[in-house]
Amino acid sequence: MRDDAKDPDGERVPPPPPREILRLPAFAFFWSATTLRAFGGAIAGVAFQILIVTVLNATPVQISVLSALSVAPTSCSDSSSAR
C-alpha cells in the first residue's frame, strides 16, 4: 500500500500494522527447528563427556584427546572444501 493512499472520503489511510514474525508458519517452523537443534547439540555434548567418563573410565588426558577429535572432522572438512 502506498504512503499517500486515501479512503473514498479522501482521508489518508494508515498503513497496516506489521505482522508478528512468529505468526508466520514458515518462520515458526524454522525457529522451532533451530531451537531444538541447539538444545540437542548442547545435550549431546554433555552426554558425550559423561559417556567417556563412565563407560571408558577415561583419564583427563584421554577425555581431552577425544574432545579434540570430536571437532577435528569439522575442521578438516572445512579446510579441504576451500581448496
Sequence and secondary structure as in RCSB ss.txt:
>XXXX:A:sequence
MRDDAKDPDGERVPPPPPREILRLPAFAFFWSATTLRAFGGAIAGVAFQILIVTVLNATPVQISVLSALSVAPTS
CSDSSSAR
>XXXX:A:secstr
  TT B TTS B        GGGSHHHHHHHHHHHHHHHHHHHHHHHHHHHHHHHH   HHHHHHHHHHHHHHHH
HHHHHHT 
